[in-house]
Each structure stands twice: as structure tokens, then as C-alpha cells.
Amino acid sequence: MLSIKKRSLVDMVYEKLREAIIQLQLPLGSKLNVNELQEKIGVSCTPIREAINRLQQEGLVVYENNVGAHIISLEPHDVLEIQQLAMTLHCAAIRLAMVNGDRDVIISELKQRLAEYASAKNEHDEVMAIKEFLGTYYHNCGNRRLDQHMLAIQGQQMLLRYIFAHCVSQRAADIGVFQQMLAETMNGDAEAVCDLLQKYTDHMTRIVEGAVTAL
């Protein structure tokens, strides 16, 4: 008999808060008051505190002495730093996946993620599809530590992607970039894949920098 792992209360609170932060339902820089969240969500303070600790480890929440926990604030230089770090990890994953991964498996997964992106019904679905598209390189790269490093800034990356998706509607243009990345993956050209992703990231960074300035 198969065992089904149920989500804990902490998992559910964490996912609820994480989604609210990433989708900007909770303003950037706003304080997370445990008592207020307890009333709003309807759970005890313990799972809320544990969920906030997880969000802090993911870089979406900052804790300061005598101030408490609050959602990260973003300035243009923060956006640039997050994107620079993400690109370093992305390119490492792409290069390693080309060497260590099964090319047919990677291509099959990328095609599936592209189809999910093309059929996305909202911004959240778009963000998740891109996350999974790039994630294909990570879980085929054969380096668990690299994967773990990406998890540490994954929430911040998704937040930036959500801001980007909220600012512009260009799914057709983005699909073209991802299709080119797929084609270069089929060719086995890791550097070409990285170049395409860098150009896409540079464009996204400029848009998001302008958006956070206006927030």
C-alpha cells in the first residue's frame, strides 16, 4: 500500500504566506505581525513562527532585533544582485546538465514545461512554468549542492518574475526565447543557451528595476 505524505500545518501556512509575498498581496517591506497573522489565518502562533523562519531562510523575510520580521524591501541594486547570482547558478546548472544529464530526458522535460507556459492561464502559472523550465537543468545537472544553493534564492527569483509578468505581457516573445534555448539544448551548445538566458535576464532586470523604483 502506498503511503501518502500529508502536508503539515507549518507547510500550509508557509505556502500561503509565500504565495502572498511573491504575488505582492503583502506589500514589500511590510511587517509580519504574528498575532495579526494568527487571527487572519486562524492557526496558533507556533506554525506561523516556523513558517516565517522558513521564509527568512529563503530570503523573502528579514528579521531585525527590536523590529521583528518583515518582508524584504527591493531597490534596483537588490534586483541586479539577485539576478547576477541567479545567472551564475543557472549557467552552472546548464553546463553541468549538458555533461551529466540524459539529453533526451532534458529535452522531453523542457518541451513539457514550454507547453505549460504556452497554456498558462494567469501570471502565477507563467511564473511556475518558467521556474520548472529552468529547474529542468538543475535536477539533471548531477550536483545536489548547486540545486540547494538555488533553493536559497528561489523565492526571490519568483518574486522578480512575478513583478516582471505583472509589468509586461509578452508571452509570445518569451516563448520564442525558451524555444531557442530548447533548440540549443538539442544542439548540445551550453554557451548558446546561457547567452540566450542572459539576454532575457538583462531585459527582465531593467523592467523590474523600474518597477521596484515606482513601488
Backbone bond lengths (Angstrom), bond angles and torsions (degrees), N, CA, C in turn:
res aa  C-N    CA-C-N  psi(-1)  N-CA   C-N-CA  omega(-1)  CA-C   N-CA-C  phi
1 M - - - 1.467 - - 1.531 109.48 -
2 L 1.319 116.42 130.38 1.454 120.66 -179.45 1.519 110.49 -74.12
3 S 1.328 116.53 139.28 1.462 120.46 176.93 1.526 109.06 -95.18
4 I 1.310 116.25 139.41 1.455 121.37 -179.10 1.518 107.89 -109.09
5 K 1.321 116.49 121.38 1.447 121.02 179.95 1.522 109.23 -82.60
6 K 1.318 115.67 115.48 1.455 120.62 -179.51 1.530 110.33 -84.17
7 R 1.318 115.09 146.49 1.455 119.35 176.69 1.524 109.44 -71.71
8 S 1.300 116.31 137.67 1.456 120.27 177.49 1.519 109.33 -78.59
9 L 1.328 116.07 167.84 1.456 120.87 177.57 1.528 110.45 -62.31
10 V 1.335 116.27 -37.33 1.464 120.40 177.66 1.525 110.02 -62.06
11 D 1.348 117.02 -43.18 1.466 121.14 178.62 1.527 110.82 -57.62
12 M 1.322 115.81 -44.99 1.462 119.78 -176.48 1.529 111.66 -67.50
13 V 1.351 116.27 -40.85 1.465 119.65 177.90 1.523 110.13 -65.93
14 Y 1.332 115.67 -43.48 1.472 120.90 178.53 1.531 110.74 -58.14
15 E 1.321 117.27 -48.26 1.458 120.88 -177.87 1.534 111.13 -64.86
16 K 1.326 116.30 -37.44 1.466 120.34 179.69 1.534 110.82 -66.06
17 L 1.323 116.20 -46.12 1.467 120.34 179.64 1.527 110.96 -68.02
18 R 1.316 116.15 -41.45 1.474 121.19 -179.17 1.525 110.40 -60.20
19 E 1.329 115.82 -45.88 1.461 120.27 -179.86 1.524 110.84 -63.93
20 A 1.333 116.76 -39.77 1.457 120.64 -179.86 1.524 111.30 -65.17
21 I 1.347 116.63 -36.31 1.467 120.23 178.75 1.523 110.57 -71.52
22 I 1.325 116.37 -49.12 1.460 121.00 -176.62 1.528 111.73 -62.80
23 Q 1.330 116.28 -36.10 1.462 119.90 -179.02 1.533 112.55 -89.54
24 L 1.340 115.62 9.74 1.468 121.76 175.64 1.521 113.45 62.69
25 Q 1.331 116.41 24.18 1.457 120.03 174.13 1.527 109.91 -73.40
26 L 1.338 115.88 -25.50 1.459 122.33 171.93 1.526 106.26 -109.31
27 P 1.307 118.75 125.18 1.473 121.36 -174.70 1.525 112.59 -61.29
28 L 1.322 116.26 143.86 1.456 121.00 174.35 1.525 109.56 -60.01
29 G 1.311 115.69 137.37 1.451 121.02 179.31 1.512 114.93 84.55
30 S 1.343 117.91 -6.99 1.465 119.95 -176.91 1.522 111.73 -75.33
31 K 1.332 115.93 149.88 1.456 122.25 -177.59 1.526 110.31 -77.28
32 L 1.327 115.92 143.75 1.461 121.69 175.66 1.521 107.75 -102.71
33 N 1.302 115.78 102.16 1.455 121.61 -179.97 1.525 108.87 -91.39
34 V 1.318 116.06 117.03 1.467 121.08 -175.63 1.529 111.34 -59.69
35 N 1.321 117.41 -42.64 1.468 120.30 -178.51 1.526 111.44 -64.56
36 E 1.321 116.48 -41.24 1.468 119.82 178.50 1.523 110.77 -65.95
37 L 1.339 116.63 -42.16 1.461 120.48 178.78 1.526 110.86 -65.50
38 Q 1.319 116.01 -35.91 1.461 120.85 178.65 1.525 110.27 -59.71
39 E 1.326 116.21 -43.74 1.465 120.33 178.79 1.520 111.65 -69.37
40 K 1.327 115.58 -41.44 1.469 120.66 -176.04 1.521 112.14 -69.00
41 I 1.326 116.61 -43.51 1.461 120.33 -175.88 1.527 111.49 -87.50
42 G 1.328 116.22 -29.07 1.457 119.57 178.03 1.508 114.25 84.86
43 V 1.323 116.70 33.90 1.463 121.00 177.11 1.520 108.42 -131.22
44 S 1.333 116.40 170.01 1.457 120.20 179.83 1.525 110.14 -72.49
45 C 1.330 116.06 170.36 1.460 120.20 -176.08 1.531 113.04 -72.32
46 T 1.347 117.19 -25.79 1.471 119.60 -175.62 1.528 113.21 -60.81
47 P 1.354 120.38 -52.47 1.471 119.03 178.25 1.524 113.06 -64.09
48 I 1.337 117.10 -29.42 1.465 119.92 178.07 1.519 110.11 -67.23
49 R 1.327 116.79 -44.72 1.465 120.69 179.11 1.531 110.68 -62.91
50 E 1.322 116.29 -41.88 1.470 119.77 179.92 1.531 110.76 -66.16
51 A 1.332 116.59 -38.95 1.468 120.63 177.76 1.522 110.63 -64.52
52 I 1.326 116.80 -41.22 1.466 121.35 178.25 1.526 110.37 -63.32
53 N 1.334 116.97 -38.29 1.471 120.32 176.81 1.522 111.05 -61.38
54 R 1.324 117.14 -40.31 1.471 120.77 177.68 1.521 110.63 -63.59
55 L 1.314 115.66 -43.39 1.462 120.27 -179.57 1.525 111.06 -65.46
56 Q 1.319 115.60 -31.75 1.467 119.80 176.47 1.524 110.16 -67.06
57 Q 1.340 117.12 -41.97 1.462 121.43 178.69 1.525 111.20 -63.90
58 E 1.329 116.06 -28.20 1.467 121.36 -178.83 1.525 111.99 -87.18
59 G 1.333 116.75 -5.53 1.454 119.79 177.42 1.508 115.43 85.47
60 L 1.337 117.59 8.24 1.458 120.05 179.20 1.523 112.05 -91.11
61 V 1.314 115.82 -18.01 1.461 121.60 -179.68 1.524 108.98 -128.36
62 V 1.312 116.09 142.65 1.461 122.61 178.17 1.526 108.16 -118.88
63 Y 1.331 116.70 139.37 1.462 120.85 177.03 1.521 109.36 -114.94
64 E 1.319 116.21 130.00 1.455 121.50 178.77 1.519 109.67 -125.13
65 N 1.312 116.52 137.93 1.462 121.17 176.71 1.517 110.62 -59.46
66 N 1.327 114.80 138.20 1.467 122.70 179.21 1.529 113.75 67.24
67 V 1.310 116.11 3.06 1.470 120.50 177.97 1.524 110.29 -120.44
68 G 1.337 115.30 -43.95 1.459 120.52 -178.30 1.511 112.47 100.48
69 A 1.311 115.18 -164.87 1.467 121.02 -176.77 1.526 110.82 -89.30
70 H 1.322 115.46 138.33 1.461 119.59 174.07 1.526 109.30 -146.31
71 I 1.309 115.63 156.15 1.465 121.62 178.62 1.526 108.59 -67.94
72 I 1.321 116.18 145.59 1.459 119.63 -177.86 1.532 111.07 -59.18
73 S 1.307 115.03 147.66 1.456 121.61 169.67 1.524 107.66 -98.78
74 L 1.305 117.35 150.84 1.458 121.11 -179.65 1.520 111.30 -123.57
75 E 1.300 115.44 128.99 1.457 123.28 169.73 1.526 107.44 -113.83
76 P 1.328 118.40 164.11 1.468 119.26 179.88 1.524 114.12 -52.49
77 H 1.348 117.81 -37.92 1.466 118.72 -179.31 1.517 111.33 -69.06
78 D 1.361 118.13 -28.38 1.468 121.01 176.05 1.526 110.19 -66.22
79 V 1.331 114.77 -43.62 1.472 120.04 179.02 1.527 110.12 -58.48
80 L 1.339 116.05 -47.09 1.460 120.83 -178.92 1.531 111.18 -61.58
81 E 1.326 117.02 -43.88 1.463 120.38 -178.10 1.531 111.27 -65.31
82 I 1.321 117.09 -41.72 1.473 120.67 178.49 1.523 109.59 -62.15
83 Q 1.332 116.60 -44.82 1.456 120.51 -178.27 1.530 112.03 -67.21
84 Q 1.316 116.77 -38.20 1.468 119.65 178.82 1.523 110.88 -63.68
85 L 1.327 115.98 -45.16 1.466 119.47 178.79 1.522 110.91 -64.59
86 A 1.331 116.02 -43.94 1.468 119.84 179.90 1.522 111.39 -60.39
87 M 1.336 117.16 -43.39 1.463 120.01 179.79 1.526 111.86 -63.62
88 T 1.323 117.17 -37.82 1.464 120.32 176.94 1.526 110.26 -59.47
89 L 1.335 115.99 -44.72 1.464 120.29 -179.88 1.528 111.25 -71.14
90 H 1.342 116.74 -42.51 1.466 120.54 179.55 1.532 111.20 -56.59
91 C 1.327 115.65 -48.92 1.464 119.54 -176.45 1.527 111.43 -66.68
92 A 1.320 116.65 -36.06 1.472 119.63 176.10 1.524 109.77 -62.78
93 A 1.335 116.60 -42.88 1.464 120.66 179.87 1.528 111.32 -65.30
94 I 1.328 116.40 -41.55 1.466 120.78 179.78 1.525 110.52 -61.93
95 R 1.330 116.25 -48.35 1.467 120.09 -178.72 1.526 111.96 -62.55
96 L 1.327 116.17 -43.55 1.463 119.71 -179.09 1.530 111.14 -69.08
97 A 1.330 116.96 -37.10 1.464 119.87 179.38 1.524 111.11 -63.08
98 M 1.335 116.21 -35.87 1.471 120.50 178.91 1.534 111.15 -65.70
99 V 1.327 115.17 -30.70 1.463 119.67 -178.25 1.527 111.48 -88.18
100 N 1.338 116.05 -45.04 1.462 120.82 -170.80 1.523 114.75 -96.71
101 G 1.320 116.48 -23.71 1.458 119.71 -172.76 1.518 113.89 -87.00
102 D 1.321 114.90 165.33 1.458 122.50 174.45 1.529 106.76 -84.64
103 R 1.314 117.55 112.47 1.464 121.69 -173.73 1.525 112.07 -57.57
104 D 1.310 117.43 -40.61 1.469 120.37 -179.11 1.525 111.22 -64.03
105 V 1.321 116.11 -39.88 1.467 120.54 179.31 1.523 109.69 -66.10
106 I 1.324 116.94 -45.17 1.464 121.31 179.95 1.526 110.52 -60.24
107 I 1.316 117.35 -46.60 1.463 121.72 -178.94 1.524 110.81 -62.01
108 S 1.331 116.18 -43.26 1.462 120.77 179.48 1.528 110.77 -61.04
109 E 1.327 116.94 -43.10 1.469 121.20 -179.97 1.529 111.10 -67.20
110 L 1.327 116.65 -42.25 1.465 120.06 179.40 1.532 111.20 -61.53
111 K 1.314 117.08 -40.69 1.467 121.18 178.58 1.523 110.61 -62.60
112 Q 1.325 116.08 -40.59 1.457 120.40 178.79 1.532 111.02 -64.08
113 R 1.329 116.93 -42.56 1.460 120.45 179.81 1.525 111.44 -67.30
114 L 1.332 116.28 -35.77 1.464 119.96 176.97 1.529 110.82 -63.44
115 A 1.311 115.78 -40.20 1.469 120.42 178.71 1.529 109.99 -64.32
116 E 1.329 116.63 -38.99 1.463 120.69 178.48 1.526 110.83 -65.40
117 Y 1.334 116.01 -39.15 1.459 120.03 178.95 1.528 110.52 -66.27
118 A 1.327 115.88 -42.85 1.468 120.38 -178.82 1.525 111.81 -63.37
119 S 1.332 117.05 -30.67 1.463 120.47 -177.16 1.529 112.93 -100.20
120 A 1.343 116.69 8.51 1.464 120.44 -178.87 1.529 110.85 -57.71
121 K 1.331 115.67 136.25 1.460 120.61 -176.86 1.525 113.09 -95.70
122 N 1.329 116.21 -14.23 1.461 119.18 -178.29 1.529 109.67 -156.50
123 E 1.321 116.19 178.54 1.461 121.02 -177.25 1.524 111.75 -62.90
124 H 1.326 115.97 -38.10 1.469 119.53 -179.39 1.524 110.61 -61.69
125 D 1.334 116.57 -44.20 1.465 120.50 179.35 1.535 110.84 -63.49
126 E 1.322 116.82 -37.66 1.461 121.02 177.91 1.529 110.70 -62.05
127 V 1.339 115.10 -48.08 1.467 120.49 -178.95 1.529 110.50 -60.74
128 M 1.321 116.54 -43.89 1.464 120.18 -178.50 1.531 111.27 -65.79
129 A 1.340 116.73 -37.81 1.465 120.29 -179.72 1.524 111.00 -65.52
130 I 1.340 117.54 -40.97 1.463 121.00 178.11 1.520 110.11 -66.31
131 K 1.329 116.27 -41.96 1.467 120.88 177.08 1.529 110.42 -56.10
132 E 1.322 116.44 -46.03 1.461 120.30 -178.45 1.535 111.85 -72.29
133 F 1.329 116.63 -32.42 1.464 120.31 177.58 1.523 109.81 -60.66
134 L 1.339 116.42 -52.13 1.463 120.28 178.88 1.521 111.15 -68.80
135 G 1.333 116.19 -32.76 1.456 120.22 178.61 1.519 113.08 -61.59
136 T 1.327 116.24 -23.79 1.473 120.24 177.89 1.524 111.08 -57.45
137 Y 1.325 116.23 -41.49 1.464 119.76 179.39 1.530 110.84 -67.01
138 Y 1.316 116.15 -36.28 1.464 119.84 -177.52 1.530 111.81 -66.86
139 H 1.329 116.72 -51.28 1.466 116.67 -175.56 1.529 113.20 -80.41
140 N 1.337 115.97 5.37 1.463 119.72 171.07 1.531 112.39 -115.44
141 C 1.341 115.76 8.29 1.470 118.38 -174.73 1.527 113.04 -88.09
142 G 1.336 117.14 -15.00 1.464 119.87 177.84 1.516 114.18 76.40
143 N 1.337 117.55 18.59 1.462 120.69 -179.54 1.528 108.59 -132.55
144 R 1.320 116.89 99.82 1.458 121.55 -176.11 1.527 112.27 -65.97
145 R 1.310 117.05 -33.78 1.468 120.05 -179.19 1.528 111.29 -65.53
146 L 1.316 115.59 -37.56 1.463 119.42 177.08 1.523 109.73 -63.89
147 D 1.308 116.26 -43.15 1.457 121.66 178.35 1.522 110.30 -60.07
148 Q 1.319 117.33 -42.20 1.464 121.83 -179.68 1.527 111.60 -66.42
149 H 1.329 117.04 -36.37 1.457 120.39 178.09 1.536 110.55 -64.59
150 M 1.322 116.62 -38.43 1.455 119.59 179.11 1.517 111.20 -66.41
151 L 1.330 116.41 -36.14 1.459 120.05 179.14 1.522 111.50 -59.85
152 A 1.348 116.29 -29.72 1.461 120.98 -177.33 1.523 112.49 -67.36
153 I 1.346 117.98 -24.99 1.474 119.99 179.26 1.529 111.72 -120.90
154 Q 1.334 115.88 10.43 1.459 119.03 -176.87 1.521 112.23 -61.54
155 G 1.338 116.60 -40.65 1.454 119.88 178.97 1.514 112.30 -61.60
156 Q 1.339 116.54 -41.99 1.455 120.57 178.56 1.528 110.77 -64.39
157 Q 1.315 116.53 -40.63 1.465 120.13 178.01 1.520 111.60 -62.34
158 M 1.333 116.28 -42.83 1.464 119.92 179.63 1.524 111.16 -65.74
159 L 1.336 116.27 -36.11 1.461 120.18 176.44 1.528 110.57 -61.32
160 L 1.331 116.62 -45.25 1.468 120.50 178.68 1.526 111.06 -64.18
161 R 1.322 116.38 -39.94 1.471 119.06 179.96 1.521 111.00 -66.43
162 Y 1.316 116.17 -35.72 1.466 118.93 178.98 1.519 110.34 -67.03
163 I 1.337 116.97 -42.15 1.468 120.47 176.92 1.527 109.67 -60.26
164 F 1.324 116.63 -42.46 1.463 121.96 179.74 1.521 110.78 -62.48
165 A 1.343 116.19 -48.14 1.464 120.41 -179.36 1.522 111.21 -63.37
166 H 1.339 116.27 -31.13 1.454 121.25 179.98 1.529 111.24 -73.63
167 C 1.331 116.19 -27.60 1.473 121.20 -176.55 1.523 112.85 -84.52
168 V 1.315 116.06 -36.00 1.463 119.60 -174.36 1.518 110.38 -131.70
169 S 1.299 115.38 151.12 1.461 121.02 175.36 1.521 107.32 -120.26
170 Q 1.329 115.63 96.11 1.463 119.11 -175.67 1.530 110.66 -143.02
171 R 1.317 115.08 44.67 1.456 118.72 -176.76 1.523 111.98 -57.69
172 A 1.337 116.85 -37.87 1.463 120.19 -179.28 1.522 111.23 -61.42
173 A 1.343 116.70 -43.26 1.463 120.69 179.45 1.518 110.70 -67.00
174 D 1.330 116.73 -40.77 1.464 120.34 -180.00 1.518 111.48 -65.76
175 I 1.319 116.70 -39.88 1.461 119.96 178.04 1.524 109.66 -59.01
176 G 1.334 116.55 -37.95 1.462 119.86 178.36 1.515 111.60 -60.21
177 V 1.341 116.96 -41.95 1.464 120.94 178.87 1.526 110.38 -64.20
178 F 1.325 115.92 -46.79 1.461 119.76 -177.99 1.533 111.54 -67.33
179 Q 1.314 116.65 -32.69 1.466 119.63 176.04 1.530 110.54 -66.50
180 Q 1.346 116.01 -38.00 1.464 119.38 176.46 1.530 110.74 -66.17
181 M 1.329 116.77 -38.44 1.463 120.39 176.54 1.525 110.43 -62.24
182 L 1.315 115.96 -41.11 1.462 120.64 176.80 1.527 110.26 -61.74
183 A 1.347 116.51 -45.50 1.468 120.35 -178.52 1.528 110.94 -62.00
184 E 1.330 117.37 -41.87 1.465 120.22 179.84 1.529 111.45 -71.02
185 T 1.338 116.12 -29.29 1.471 119.38 173.94 1.520 109.39 -65.93
186 M 1.308 116.66 -40.76 1.467 120.95 177.16 1.523 110.82 -63.04
187 N 1.350 115.98 -32.22 1.469 121.00 177.78 1.520 112.21 -79.45
188 G 1.336 116.20 -12.03 1.457 119.95 -178.43 1.519 113.86 77.57
189 D 1.333 117.09 20.35 1.463 121.45 -176.97 1.530 110.18 -99.80
190 A 1.314 116.86 89.44 1.460 121.78 -177.30 1.527 111.79 -63.19
191 E 1.336 117.08 -38.55 1.469 119.94 -177.67 1.524 111.61 -65.90
192 A 1.322 116.36 -37.02 1.466 119.62 178.07 1.528 110.51 -66.98
193 V 1.332 116.65 -37.98 1.470 120.55 176.93 1.528 109.73 -62.33
194 C 1.322 116.66 -44.80 1.466 121.57 179.82 1.527 111.36 -63.86
195 D 1.321 117.17 -39.84 1.468 120.92 179.10 1.528 111.17 -62.90
196 L 1.324 116.04 -43.14 1.468 120.34 178.92 1.524 110.80 -63.78
197 L 1.326 115.98 -42.72 1.460 119.90 179.77 1.528 111.22 -67.17
198 Q 1.328 116.74 -35.37 1.464 120.14 179.05 1.527 110.99 -64.71
199 K 1.326 117.26 -43.31 1.467 120.77 179.15 1.527 110.74 -63.26
200 Y 1.312 116.09 -42.40 1.468 121.06 177.94 1.534 109.91 -62.75
201 T 1.328 116.23 -43.84 1.465 121.63 -178.50 1.519 111.35 -65.94
202 D 1.335 117.25 -39.89 1.470 121.02 178.35 1.529 110.80 -60.82
203 H 1.329 115.75 -43.29 1.465 120.42 178.59 1.524 110.30 -63.78
204 M 1.318 116.23 -46.11 1.464 121.37 179.52 1.522 111.05 -61.07
205 T 1.328 116.34 -41.76 1.464 121.14 -178.89 1.522 111.52 -60.55
206 R 1.324 116.56 -44.48 1.473 120.39 179.97 1.533 111.06 -61.10
207 I 1.326 116.24 -42.99 1.466 120.46 -179.71 1.526 111.01 -64.93
208 V 1.324 116.25 -46.07 1.471 120.65 -176.95 1.521 111.31 -69.10
209 E 1.339 117.38 -36.78 1.470 120.16 176.83 1.530 110.28 -58.72
210 G 1.326 115.78 -43.17 1.465 119.56 177.70 1.518 112.00 -65.31
211 A 1.326 115.86 -37.43 1.474 119.96 -178.79 1.515 112.44 -67.76
212 V 1.333 117.11 -42.88 1.477 118.85 -177.98 1.535 110.54 -71.94
213 T 1.298 117.16 -25.73 1.462 120.12 175.73 1.527 110.33 -66.20
214 A 1.338 114.51 -34.25 1.465 119.71 -177.66 1.526 113.11 -83.84
215 L 1.324 117.64 -14.52 1.463 120.63 -178.43 1.523 112.13 -67.66
